[in-house]
Amino acid sequence: MGKKTKLSIVAFVIFVIGGIIMFSLNQKRAQTEAQQIRHEQERMVKYIASNYADIKKVEFTEIDYNNMTGTYDFDATVNNKIEVRFVLRGLNGQIYMNELSSYNSGHQLIKRKEVVANPDISYIKIIYKEK
C-alpha cells in the first residue's frame, strides 16, 4: 500500500468519526430544544391558568421563532374556541399573551379578579406542539 492510499484511508476514517460526532451532538441539541419547547408550553398553560378562569383545554397549534427579535410565537386554541398568541422573549423569557379576537366569534377568556400564584394545571388537557 502506498503512502497516498494510507493517508486517504486515515483521512476517510477521521471524516467518518467527525461526522458521527457531529450527528450525535446535533441529536442532543434537538432533543434539548424539544424538552425546552415542551417546558415553555407548560409555563404558558400555568400563565393562562393564573390569569384566566375556566381553562379546561389548551391546544398549541403553531410555533414560530423570529431570528431578528429573538422571540418565540406560540399560537394556541383555548377550550376549543378561543384563539390566543403567546409571545416569549426567548426561552424562559417573559410571557405575553393576546387573544386573537377576530378569530374568536365573540368568545372571550374570563379574567380572574386576582392572579393565582401557583395554579394547579393537572385538570387542564394540554395538547403539545412540537417544533
C-alpha positions in Angstrom: 0.0 0.0 0.0 1.4 3.4 -1.0 1.7 6.4 1.2 -1.2 8.2 -0.6 -3.5 5.3 0.0 -2.7 5.1 3.7 -3.3 8.9 4.0 -6.6 8.6 2.1 -7.8 5.8 4.4 -6.8 7.8 7.6 -8.5 10.9 6.2 -11.6 8.9 5.4 -11.7 7.4 8.9 -11.3 10.9 10.5 -14.1 12.3 8.4 -16.4 9.4 9.4 -15.6 9.8 13.1 -16.2 13.6 12.8 -19.5 13.0 11.1 -20.7 10.6 13.8 -19.7 13.1 16.5 -21.4 16.0 14.7 -24.6 13.9 14.2 -24.6 12.9 17.9 -24.2 16.5 19.1 -26.9 17.7 16.8 -29.3 15.0 18.0 -28.7 16.0 21.6 -29.2 19.7 20.8 -32.5 18.9 19.0 -33.6 16.7 22.0 -32.8 19.5 24.5 -34.6 22.1 22.4 -37.7 19.8 22.2 -37.6 19.5 26.0 -37.4 23.3 26.4 -40.3 23.9 24.0 -42.5 21.4 26.0 -41.4 23.1 29.3 -42.3 26.5 27.8 -45.8 25.3 26.7 -46.4 24.2 30.3 -45.3 27.6 31.5 -47.8 29.2 29.2 -50.6 27.0 30.4 -49.7 28.0 34.0 -49.7 31.6 32.9 -53.1 31.4 31.4 -54.5 29.4 34.4 -53.1 32.0 36.7 -54.7 34.9 34.9 -57.9 33.5 33.5 -60.8 31.3 34.8 -62.4 28.2 33.5 -59.5 26.9 31.4 -60.2 23.3 30.5 -58.1 22.7 27.4 -55.1 24.3 25.7 -54.1 23.1 22.3 -50.9 24.5 20.8 -51.2 24.8 17.1 -48.1 26.7 15.8 -44.6 27.7 16.9 -42.5 30.3 15.2 -39.1 31.8 16.1 -38.1 35.3 14.9 -34.4 35.4 14.4 -34.3 39.3 14.3 -36.1 39.8 17.7 -35.2 36.5 19.4 -38.9 35.9 20.3 -41.0 32.8 20.0 -44.6 33.0 19.0 -46.9 30.1 20.1 -50.5 30.0 18.8 -53.0 28.1 20.8 -56.7 27.3 21.0 -58.2 27.5 24.5 -61.3 25.5 25.3 -61.8 24.6 21.6 -63.0 28.1 20.7 -60.7 30.9 21.8 -57.5 31.6 19.7 -54.6 33.2 21.5 -51.0 34.0 20.8 -48.2 33.8 23.3 -45.0 35.7 22.8 -41.9 34.7 24.7 -38.8 36.9 24.8 -36.5 33.9 24.4 -36.8 30.5 26.1 -37.5 31.1 29.8 -38.3 34.7 29.0 -41.2 37.0 29.8 -44.6 35.7 28.6 -47.0 38.0 26.8 -50.4 36.8 25.6 -53.0 38.3 23.2 -56.5 37.0 22.3 -56.9 36.9 18.6 -60.4 38.4 18.8 -61.0 38.4 15.0 -60.9 34.6 15.1 -63.0 34.1 18.3 -66.6 34.8 17.2 -67.3 36.9 20.3 -65.9 34.3 22.7 -63.5 35.7 25.3 -61.4 34.5 28.2 -62.7 35.4 31.7 -60.0 37.4 33.5 -59.5 36.4 37.2 -60.1 39.1 39.8 -56.8 38.1 41.4 -53.8 36.3 39.9 -53.4 32.7 41.2 -49.7 32.4 42.3 -49.2 28.7 41.7 -52.1 27.2 39.7 -52.9 23.5 39.5 -52.9 22.6 35.8 -53.4 18.9 36.3 -57.0 19.2 35.3 -56.2 21.1 32.1 -55.9 19.0 28.9 -52.8 20.1 27.1 -52.1 19.2 23.5 -48.5 20.0 22.9 -47.0 21.1 19.6 -43.5 20.0 18.5 -41.4 22.4 16.6 
